[in-house]
Structure formats: structure tokens, C-alpha cells
Amino acid sequence: MELVRDIAARAGAQRIVFASEASGQRFGSYDPLREAGLECHVLAPTKRPKSPGERKRKTDDWDAQKILDLVRAHVLAGASLPT
């Protein structure tokens, strides 16, 4: 947590937001992040809108970009997250 806060401070970040798709491993990080006072969201992959083409392109990099897009929309425009 200290490393994350240091990186955010050097970047001039006002807010730190973590998000990941739900899985057994992801919930293990949720509680420590929240206890450290950081904003954390666990997203439901089944509730995330996907086109037929996206279903064929499922990779970790693709998923990470889509999660980033959702979080940006949430932070910048107040869009709801599929939690």
C-alpha cells in the first residue's frame, strides 16, 4: 500500500481507484485495500456488456483495457460499474 501511495503522490494523483473482475483471488485483495482507505471495486464479468467480437478476443490485456475504460467512465463521468 505504501508503494502505491508513493507512486500516486509522485504522479500528483488525487484519487487511487482499484478495480478487477470478480474471482476467488480478487476478493482476497479487496478487504486490505479498503482497510487501507483506498477505493476498490470488484466487477462482475457477467454484467459487463460485450459484443460478439469481444467474446472471441478474450485475453488478459483486452480485459484489463476494458476494466480501465469502465473505471475511467466511472471516475470521470459518474458511470455505474457492473459490481
Backbone as XML, in Angstrom:
<?xml version="1.0"?>
<chain id="A" units="angstrom">
  <residue number="1" name="MET">
    <atom name="N" x="0.819" y="-1.185" z="0.000"/>
    <atom name="CA" x="0.000" y="0.000" z="0.000"/>
    <atom name="C" x="0.870" y="1.260" z="0.000"/>
  </residue>
  <residue number="2" name="GLU">
    <atom name="N" x="1.962" y="1.166" z="0.721"/>
    <atom name="CA" x="2.860" y="2.323" z="0.796"/>
    <atom name="C" x="3.455" y="2.640" z="-0.576"/>
  </residue>
  <residue number="3" name="LEU">
    <atom name="N" x="3.849" y="1.613" z="-1.310"/>
    <atom name="CA" x="4.405" y="1.812" z="-2.652"/>
    <atom name="C" x="3.369" y="2.462" z="-3.572"/>
  </residue>
  <residue number="4" name="VAL">
    <atom name="N" x="2.145" y="1.988" z="-3.508"/>
    <atom name="CA" x="1.074" y="2.553" z="-4.342"/>
    <atom name="C" x="0.864" y="4.023" z="-3.997"/>
  </residue>
  <residue number="5" name="ARG">
    <atom name="N" x="0.823" y="4.322" z="-2.719"/>
    <atom name="CA" x="0.626" y="5.717" z="-2.298"/>
    <atom name="C" x="1.799" y="6.592" z="-2.743"/>
  </residue>
  <residue number="6" name="ASP">
    <atom name="N" x="3.014" y="6.068" z="-2.674"/>
    <atom name="CA" x="4.188" y="6.835" z="-3.114"/>
    <atom name="C" x="4.128" y="7.123" z="-4.614"/>
  </residue>
  <residue number="7" name="ILE">
    <atom name="N" x="3.806" y="6.128" z="-5.400"/>
    <atom name="CA" x="3.701" y="6.313" z="-6.850"/>
    <atom name="C" x="2.605" y="7.321" z="-7.173"/>
  </residue>
  <residue number="8" name="ALA">
    <atom name="N" x="1.469" y="7.200" z="-6.505"/>
    <atom name="CA" x="0.356" y="8.127" z="-6.733"/>
    <atom name="C" x="0.754" y="9.551" z="-6.349"/>
  </residue>
  <residue number="9" name="ALA">
    <atom name="N" x="1.456" y="9.708" z="-5.246"/>
    <atom name="CA" x="1.872" y="11.043" z="-4.807"/>
    <atom name="C" x="2.841" y="11.671" z="-5.810"/>
  </residue>
  <residue number="10" name="ARG">
    <atom name="N" x="3.783" y="10.879" z="-6.306"/>
    <atom name="CA" x="4.729" y="11.401" z="-7.302"/>
    <atom name="C" x="4.033" y="11.788" z="-8.602"/>
  </residue>
  <residue number="11" name="ALA">
    <atom name="N" x="2.945" y="11.101" z="-8.924"/>
    <atom name="CA" x="2.201" y="11.403" z="-10.142"/>
    <atom name="C" x="1.193" y="12.533" z="-9.922"/>
  </residue>
  <residue number="12" name="GLY">
    <atom name="N" x="1.049" y="12.963" z="-8.687"/>
    <atom name="CA" x="0.097" y="14.024" z="-8.378"/>
    <atom name="C" x="-1.344" y="13.557" z="-8.368"/>
  </residue>
  <residue number="13" name="ALA">
    <atom name="N" x="-1.551" y="12.272" z="-8.114"/>
    <atom name="CA" x="-2.905" y="11.708" z="-8.131"/>
    <atom name="C" x="-3.718" y="12.228" z="-6.951"/>
  </residue>
  <residue number="14" name="GLN">
    <atom name="N" x="-4.961" y="12.541" z="-7.225"/>
    <atom name="CA" x="-5.896" y="12.967" z="-6.197"/>
    <atom name="C" x="-6.677" y="11.775" z="-5.634"/>
  </residue>
  <residue number="15" name="ARG">
    <atom name="N" x="-6.737" y="10.716" z="-6.418"/>
    <atom name="CA" x="-7.590" y="9.580" z="-6.086"/>
    <atom name="C" x="-6.938" y="8.304" z="-6.592"/>
  </residue>
  <residue number="16" name="ILE">
    <atom name="N" x="-7.006" y="7.249" z="-5.802"/>
    <atom name="CA" x="-6.498" y="5.939" z="-6.212"/>
    <atom name="C" x="-7.698" y="5.008" z="-6.295"/>
  </residue>
  <residue number="17" name="VAL">
    <atom name="N" x="-7.889" y="4.405" z="-7.463"/>
    <atom name="CA" x="-9.025" y="3.503" z="-7.677"/>
    <atom name="C" x="-8.504" y="2.165" z="-8.194"/>
  </residue>
  <residue number="18" name="PHE">
    <atom name="N" x="-8.838" y="1.092" z="-7.488"/>
    <atom name="CA" x="-8.511" y="-0.260" z="-7.923"/>
    <atom name="C" x="-9.784" y="-0.911" z="-8.435"/>
  </residue>
  <residue number="19" name="ALA">
    <atom name="N" x="-9.664" y="-1.696" z="-9.486"/>
    <atom name="CA" x="-10.796" y="-2.471" z="-9.994"/>
    <atom name="C" x="-10.278" y="-3.743" z="-10.632"/>
  </residue>
  <residue number="20" name="SER">
    <atom name="N" x="-11.033" y="-4.807" z="-10.457"/>
    <atom name="CA" x="-10.691" y="-6.077" z="-11.093"/>
    <atom name="C" x="-11.970" y="-6.884" z="-11.263"/>
  </residue>
  <residue number="21" name="GLU">
    <atom name="N" x="-11.899" y="-7.879" z="-12.133"/>
    <atom name="CA" x="-13.043" y="-8.767" z="-12.302"/>
    <atom name="C" x="-13.120" y="-9.700" z="-11.105"/>
  </residue>
  <residue number="22" name="ALA">
    <atom name="N" x="-14.323" y="-10.079" z="-10.779"/>
    <atom name="CA" x="-14.545" y="-10.982" z="-9.658"/>
    <atom name="C" x="-13.928" y="-12.349" z="-9.930"/>
  </residue>
  <residue number="23" name="SER">
    <atom name="N" x="-13.257" y="-12.862" z="-8.933"/>
    <atom name="CA" x="-12.735" y="-14.226" z="-8.940"/>
    <atom name="C" x="-12.367" y="-14.552" z="-7.503"/>
  </residue>
  <residue number="24" name="GLY">
    <atom name="N" x="-12.092" y="-15.782" z="-7.236"/>
    <atom name="CA" x="-11.727" y="-16.163" z="-5.874"/>
    <atom name="C" x="-10.507" y="-15.426" z="-5.362"/>
  </residue>
  <residue number="25" name="GLN">
    <atom name="N" x="-9.544" y="-15.165" z="-6.232"/>
    <atom name="CA" x="-8.318" y="-14.495" z="-5.827"/>
    <atom name="C" x="-8.515" y="-13.003" z="-5.603"/>
  </residue>
  <residue number="26" name="ARG">
    <atom name="N" x="-9.407" y="-12.378" z="-6.344"/>
    <atom name="CA" x="-9.575" y="-10.932" z="-6.270"/>
    <atom name="C" x="-10.178" y="-10.472" z="-4.953"/>
  </residue>
  <residue number="27" name="PHE">
    <atom name="N" x="-11.064" y="-11.281" z="-4.379"/>
    <atom name="CA" x="-11.681" y="-10.867" z="-3.136"/>
    <atom name="C" x="-10.677" y="-10.839" z="-1.993"/>
  </residue>
  <residue number="28" name="GLY">
    <atom name="N" x="-9.577" y="-11.551" z="-2.123"/>
    <atom name="CA" x="-8.532" y="-11.508" z="-1.099"/>
    <atom name="C" x="-7.837" y="-10.164" z="-1.023"/>
  </residue>
  <residue number="29" name="SER">
    <atom name="N" x="-7.842" y="-9.406" z="-2.100"/>
    <atom name="CA" x="-7.204" y="-8.089" z="-2.089"/>
    <atom name="C" x="-8.185" y="-6.971" z="-1.740"/>
  </residue>
  <residue number="30" name="TYR">
    <atom name="N" x="-9.473" y="-7.240" z="-1.853"/>
    <atom name="CA" x="-10.482" y="-6.207" z="-1.623"/>
    <atom name="C" x="-10.429" y="-5.666" z="-0.191"/>
  </residue>
  <residue number="31" name="ASP">
    <atom name="N" x="-10.491" y="-6.540" z="0.794"/>
    <atom name="CA" x="-10.527" y="-6.092" z="2.184"/>
    <atom name="C" x="-9.287" y="-5.295" z="2.585"/>
  </residue>
  <residue number="32" name="PRO">
    <atom name="N" x="-8.059" y="-5.775" z="2.295"/>
    <atom name="CA" x="-6.885" y="-4.979" z="2.673"/>
    <atom name="C" x="-6.848" y="-3.604" z="1.986"/>
  </residue>
  <residue number="33" name="LEU">
    <atom name="N" x="-7.280" y="-3.536" z="0.741"/>
    <atom name="CA" x="-7.303" y="-2.246" z="0.045"/>
    <atom name="C" x="-8.294" y="-1.298" z="0.702"/>
  </residue>
  <residue number="34" name="ARG">
    <atom name="N" x="-9.483" y="-1.795" z="1.016"/>
    <atom name="CA" x="-10.497" y="-0.958" z="1.671"/>
    <atom name="C" x="-10.041" y="-0.543" z="3.074"/>
  </residue>
  <residue number="35" name="GLU">
    <atom name="N" x="-9.433" y="-1.461" z="3.798"/>
    <atom name="CA" x="-8.951" y="-1.145" z="5.144"/>
    <atom name="C" x="-7.860" y="-0.086" z="5.102"/>
  </residue>
  <residue number="36" name="ALA">
    <atom name="N" x="-7.113" y="-0.029" z="3.999"/>
    <atom name="CA" x="-6.070" y="0.983" z="3.836"/>
    <atom name="C" x="-6.651" y="2.323" z="3.377"/>
  </residue>
  <residue number="37" name="GLY">
    <atom name="N" x="-7.969" y="2.370" z="3.200"/>
    <atom name="CA" x="-8.626" y="3.605" z="2.814"/>
    <atom name="C" x="-8.627" y="3.879" z="1.323"/>
  </residue>
  <residue number="38" name="LEU">
    <atom name="N" x="-8.377" y="2.847" z="0.520"/>
    <atom name="CA" x="-8.350" y="3.019" z="-0.926"/>
    <atom name="C" x="-9.682" y="2.583" z="-1.536"/>
  </residue>
  <residue number="39" name="GLU">
    <atom name="N" x="-10.039" y="3.207" z="-2.627"/>
    <atom name="CA" x="-11.271" y="2.863" z="-3.326"/>
    <atom name="C" x="-11.038" y="1.591" z="-4.129"/>
  </residue>
  <residue number="40" name="CYS">
    <atom name="N" x="-11.905" y="0.625" z="-3.956"/>
    <atom name="CA" x="-11.714" y="-0.668" z="-4.609"/>
    <atom name="C" x="-13.056" y="-1.201" z="-5.093"/>
  </residue>
  <residue number="41" name="HIS">
    <atom name="N" x="-13.075" y="-1.700" z="-6.326"/>
    <atom name="CA" x="-14.290" y="-2.251" z="-6.922"/>
    <atom name="C" x="-13.999" y="-3.632" z="-7.479"/>
  </residue>
  <residue number="42" name="VAL">
    <atom name="N" x="-14.910" y="-4.560" z="-7.222"/>
    <atom name="CA" x="-14.842" y="-5.888" z="-7.817"/>
    <atom name="C" x="-15.979" y="-5.950" z="-8.830"/>
  </residue>
  <residue number="43" name="LEU">
    <atom name="N" x="-15.625" y="-6.108" z="-10.096"/>
    <atom name="CA" x="-16.598" y="-6.042" z="-11.181"/>
    <atom name="C" x="-17.098" y="-7.424" z="-11.577"/>
  </residue>
  <residue number="44" name="ALA">
    <atom name="N" x="-18.385" y="-7.492" z="-11.852"/>
    <atom name="CA" x="-18.994" y="-8.752" z="-12.280"/>
    <atom name="C" x="-18.783" y="-8.932" z="-13.779"/>
  </residue>
  <residue number="45" name="PRO">
    <atom name="N" x="-17.983" y="-9.901" z="-14.203"/>
    <atom name="CA" x="-17.729" y="-10.076" z="-15.634"/>
    <atom name="C" x="-18.994" y="-10.423" z="-16.413"/>
  </residue>
  <residue number="46" name="THR">
    <atom name="N" x="-19.962" y="-11.043" z="-15.757"/>
    <atom name="CA" x="-21.194" y="-11.417" z="-16.447"/>
    <atom name="C" x="-22.102" y="-10.217" z="-16.700"/>
  </residue>
  <residue number="47" name="LYS">
    <atom name="N" x="-21.897" y="-9.120" z="-15.970"/>
    <atom name="CA" x="-22.729" y="-7.926" z="-16.145"/>
    <atom name="C" x="-22.082" y="-6.885" z="-17.051"/>
  </residue>
  <residue number="48" name="ARG">
    <atom name="N" x="-20.841" y="-7.153" z="-17.479"/>
    <atom name="CA" x="-20.153" y="-6.210" z="-18.358"/>
    <atom name="C" x="-20.635" y="-6.436" z="-19.787"/>
  </residue>
  <residue number="49" name="PRO">
    <atom name="N" x="-21.100" y="-5.353" z="-20.445"/>
    <atom name="CA" x="-21.572" y="-5.538" z="-21.823"/>
    <atom name="C" x="-20.440" y="-5.980" z="-22.750"/>
  </residue>
  <residue number="50" name="LYS">
    <atom name="N" x="-20.736" y="-6.976" z="-23.584"/>
    <atom name="CA" x="-19.729" y="-7.496" z="-24.519"/>
    <atom name="C" x="-20.379" y="-7.731" z="-25.876"/>
  </residue>
  <residue number="51" name="SER">
    <atom name="N" x="-19.667" y="-7.347" z="-26.891"/>
    <atom name="CA" x="-20.142" y="-7.631" z="-28.251"/>
    <atom name="C" x="-19.695" y="-9.045" z="-28.626"/>
  </residue>
  <residue number="52" name="PRO">
    <atom name="N" x="-20.297" y="-9.627" z="-29.661"/>
    <atom name="CA" x="-19.863" y="-10.964" z="-30.091"/>
    <atom name="C" x="-18.371" y="-11.005" z="-30.452"/>
  </residue>
  <residue number="53" name="GLY">
    <atom name="N" x="-17.860" y="-9.928" z="-31.044"/>
    <atom name="CA" x="-16.440" y="-9.876" z="-31.389"/>
    <atom name="C" x="-15.540" y="-9.873" z="-30.169"/>
  </residue>
  <residue number="54" name="GLU">
    <atom name="N" x="-15.985" y="-9.222" z="-29.107"/>
    <atom name="CA" x="-15.189" y="-9.179" z="-27.876"/>
    <atom name="C" x="-15.071" y="-10.560" z="-27.244"/>
  </residue>
  <residue number="55" name="ARG">
    <atom name="N" x="-16.109" y="-11.351" z="-27.339"/>
    <atom name="CA" x="-16.069" y="-12.691" z="-26.734"/>
    <atom name="C" x="-14.968" y="-13.545" z="-27.360"/>
  </residue>
  <residue number="56" name="LYS">
    <atom name="N" x="-14.678" y="-13.293" z="-28.640"/>
    <atom name="CA" x="-13.641" y="-14.062" z="-29.331"/>
    <atom name="C" x="-12.243" y="-13.566" z="-28.995"/>
  </residue>
  <residue number="57" name="ARG">
    <atom name="N" x="-12.118" y="-12.315" z="-28.543"/>
    <atom name="CA" x="-10.820" y="-11.694" z="-28.269"/>
    <atom name="C" x="-10.438" y="-11.743" z="-26.801"/>
  </residue>
  <residue number="58" name="LYS">
    <atom name="N" x="-10.958" y="-12.638" z="-26.031"/>
    <atom name="CA" x="-10.741" y="-12.638" z="-24.589"/>
    <atom name="C" x="-9.284" y="-12.935" z="-24.247"/>
  </residue>
  <residue number="59" name="THR">
    <atom name="N" x="-8.579" y="-11.891" z="-23.806"/>
    <atom name="CA" x="-7.215" y="-12.034" z="-23.305"/>
    <atom name="C" x="-7.100" y="-11.171" z="-22.056"/>
  </residue>
  <residue number="60" name="ASP">
    <atom name="N" x="-6.077" y="-11.395" z="-21.271"/>
    <atom name="CA" x="-5.868" y="-10.586" z="-20.071"/>
    <atom name="C" x="-5.663" y="-9.113" z="-20.423"/>
  </residue>
  <residue number="61" name="ASP">
    <atom name="N" x="-4.902" y="-8.836" z="-21.477"/>
    <atom name="CA" x="-4.667" y="-7.444" z="-21.883"/>
    <atom name="C" x="-5.961" y="-6.777" z="-22.320"/>
  </residue>
  <residue number="62" name="TRP">
    <atom name="N" x="-6.763" y="-7.483" z="-23.072"/>
    <atom name="CA" x="-8.042" y="-6.943" z="-23.544"/>
    <atom name="C" x="-8.968" y="-6.670" z="-22.353"/>
  </residue>
  <residue number="63" name="ASP">
    <atom name="N" x="-9.049" y="-7.625" z="-21.437"/>
    <atom name="CA" x="-9.881" y="-7.449" z="-20.245"/>
    <atom name="C" x="-9.404" y="-6.266" z="-19.408"/>
  </residue>
  <residue number="64" name="ALA">
    <atom name="N" x="-8.093" y="-6.138" z="-19.243"/>
    <atom name="CA" x="-7.544" y="-5.024" z="-18.461"/>
    <atom name="C" x="-7.906" y="-3.685" z="-19.090"/>
  </residue>
  <residue number="65" name="GLN">
    <atom name="N" x="-7.834" y="-3.596" z="-20.398"/>
    <atom name="CA" x="-8.187" y="-2.343" z="-21.077"/>
    <atom name="C" x="-9.662" y="-2.024" z="-20.888"/>
  </residue>
  <residue number="66" name="LYS">
    <atom name="N" x="-10.519" y="-3.025" z="-20.976"/>
    <atom name="CA" x="-11.957" y="-2.811" z="-20.797"/>
    <atom name="C" x="-12.265" y="-2.374" z="-19.367"/>
  </residue>
  <residue number="67" name="ILE">
    <atom name="N" x="-11.593" y="-2.974" z="-18.387"/>
    <atom name="CA" x="-11.786" y="-2.573" z="-16.997"/>
    <atom name="C" x="-11.325" y="-1.128" z="-16.804"/>
  </residue>
  <residue number="68" name="LEU">
    <atom name="N" x="-10.190" y="-0.771" z="-17.399"/>
    <atom name="CA" x="-9.705" y="0.605" z="-17.320"/>
    <atom name="C" x="-10.714" y="1.567" z="-17.927"/>
  </residue>
  <residue number="69" name="ASP">
    <atom name="N" x="-11.288" y="1.213" z="-19.067"/>
    <atom name="CA" x="-12.296" y="2.064" z="-19.704"/>
    <atom name="C" x="-13.513" y="2.255" z="-18.797"/>
  </residue>
  <residue number="70" name="LEU">
    <atom name="N" x="-13.960" y="1.176" z="-18.150"/>
    <atom name="CA" x="-15.103" y="1.273" z="-17.238"/>
    <atom name="C" x="-14.792" y="2.163" z="-16.042"/>
  </residue>
  <residue number="71" name="VAL">
    <atom name="N" x="-13.591" y="2.005" z="-15.482"/>
    <atom name="CA" x="-13.211" y="2.810" z="-14.313"/>
    <atom name="C" x="-13.067" y="4.277" z="-14.697"/>
  </residue>
  <residue number="72" name="ARG">
    <atom name="N" x="-12.479" y="4.554" z="-15.847"/>
    <atom name="CA" x="-12.381" y="5.942" z="-16.312"/>
    <atom name="C" x="-13.766" y="6.573" z="-16.447"/>
  </residue>
  <residue number="73" name="ALA">
    <atom name="N" x="-14.695" y="5.838" z="-17.047"/>
    <atom name="CA" x="-16.059" y="6.352" z="-17.210"/>
    <atom name="C" x="-16.701" y="6.596" z="-15.846"/>
  </residue>
  <residue number="74" name="HIS">
    <atom name="N" x="-16.408" y="5.733" z="-14.895"/>
    <atom name="CA" x="-16.943" y="5.881" z="-13.542"/>
    <atom name="C" x="-16.357" y="7.119" z="-12.852"/>
  </residue>
  <residue number="75" name="VAL">
    <atom name="N" x="-15.047" y="7.245" z="-12.904"/>
    <atom name="CA" x="-14.366" y="8.338" z="-12.200"/>
    <atom name="C" x="-14.642" y="9.677" z="-12.879"/>
  </residue>
  <residue number="76" name="LEU">
    <atom name="N" x="-14.565" y="9.721" z="-14.198"/>
    <atom name="CA" x="-14.675" y="10.991" z="-14.906"/>
    <atom name="C" x="-16.103" y="11.428" z="-15.179"/>
  </residue>
  <residue number="77" name="ALA">
    <atom name="N" x="-17.020" y="10.468" z="-15.342"/>
    <atom name="CA" x="-18.372" y="10.851" z="-15.738"/>
    <atom name="C" x="-19.463" y="10.299" z="-14.814"/>
  </residue>
  <residue number="78" name="GLY">
    <atom name="N" x="-19.059" y="9.559" z="-13.794"/>
    <atom name="CA" x="-20.050" y="9.037" z="-12.861"/>
    <atom name="C" x="-20.836" y="7.832" z="-13.357"/>
  </residue>
  <residue number="79" name="ALA">
    <atom name="N" x="-20.322" y="7.162" z="-14.386"/>
    <atom name="CA" x="-20.995" y="5.962" z="-14.904"/>
    <atom name="C" x="-20.991" y="4.869" z="-13.834"/>
  </residue>
  <residue number="80" name="SER">
    <atom name="N" x="-22.033" y="4.067" z="-13.813"/>
    <atom name="CA" x="-22.087" y="2.987" z="-12.822"/>
    <atom name="C" x="-21.181" y="1.838" z="-13.260"/>
  </residue>
  <residue number="81" name="LEU">
    <atom name="N" x="-20.702" y="1.112" z="-12.279"/>
    <atom name="CA" x="-19.833" y="-0.033" z="-12.543"/>
    <atom name="C" x="-20.634" y="-1.316" z="-12.390"/>
  </residue>
  <residue number="82" name="PRO">
    <atom name="N" x="-20.329" y="-2.340" z="-13.180"/>
    <atom name="CA" x="-21.038" y="-3.619" z="-13.056"/>
    <atom name="C" x="-20.486" y="-4.430" z="-11.882"/>
  </residue>
  <residue number="83" name="THR">
    <atom name="N" x="-20.854" y="-4.000" z="-10.674"/>
    <atom name="CA" x="-20.325" y="-4.667" z="-9.470"/>
    <atom name="C" x="-21.225" y="-5.784" z="-9.003"/>
  </residue>
</chain>
